[in-house]
């Protein structure tokens, strides 16, 4: 076994979006198109997506799988809240994806945690 160091350029954004009109958080097709547009605006390559609606007046959960990782969303229309997870690597711009989603949903507040993933993680090969 040899030891090495892995230096990815992956950024993981965890965003809580609050103060969103409930009707913006219930349409899975609309949310899917928004996340796909956000991924493309960030320079990511969309591979596939899957979204699920929990029923009338309920929220949506969905994920857009990217060659560079993923974007996922979970919504609570009754609270005007969406939890967003954007993980991208390579030459992508995850902050741009967040800007597109935040702007489109019209959230009043956006709390973000940004994490650099896999920095100087020792690996064994």
Buried (B, 14 or more C-beta within 10 A) or exposed (E): EEEEEEEEBBBBBBBBBEEBEBEBBBBBEBBBBBBBBBBBBBBBEBEEBEBEBBEEEEBBBBBBBBEBBBBBBBBBBEEBBBBBBBBBBBEBBBBBBBBBBBEBBEBEEBEBEEEEBBEEEEEEE
